[in-house]
Every structure is written in C-alpha cells, then in structure tokens.
Amino acid sequence: MKDTEERGGRGESKKVTLVVDGKRVPLNPYVSSVFSSIITALVSTLKGVDEDWSLAEIKVEK
C-alpha cells in the first residue's frame, strides 16, 4: 500500500500516512492534500515549533 505524496508550495515533498487501529488507510490525493494543508498550517503556527520542521506525528485516542 502506497503513502500519498504531494508537492508543497515551496517544492518540498509531503507524505501523509493514516493508520487507524494498526491498519494503514489509503488516502486519495485530494484527502492527502487536505490533511497535509490543515496539519501543516496548524503545526507551523505553534509556539516552540521550528520553522524548518520536517515531521509531525499526531496520535488521537478516543
């Protein structure tokens, strides 16, 4: 199963992987782009996060 990869606005490559209960969930390019854009925007605005960060891992438990 392939991760979805997209090109960022500055030419950087962004890879989005979604794993739910240990199973990798395939993402189409649109969903991957939405996840990437939203998470990148949120993480980039956080105090203490370097401008050139390269990896964000988010774990949500319900």
BELHUWO-V698504 format. One record per backbone hydrogen bond with DSSP energy under -1.0 kcal/mol. CO is the residue of the C=O (numbers start at 1). NH is the residue of the N-H. Records with the same first field share a line. If there is no record, write none. Layout:
# BELHUWO-V698504
CO: NH, NH
This chain:
# BELHUWO-V698504
4: 16
6: 14
8: 11
12: 8
14: 6
16: 4
18: 25
20: 23
23: 20
28: 32
29: 33
30: 34
31: 35
32: 36
33: 37
34: 38
35: 39
36: 40
37: 41
38: 42
39: 43
40: 44
43: 46
46: 49
50: 53
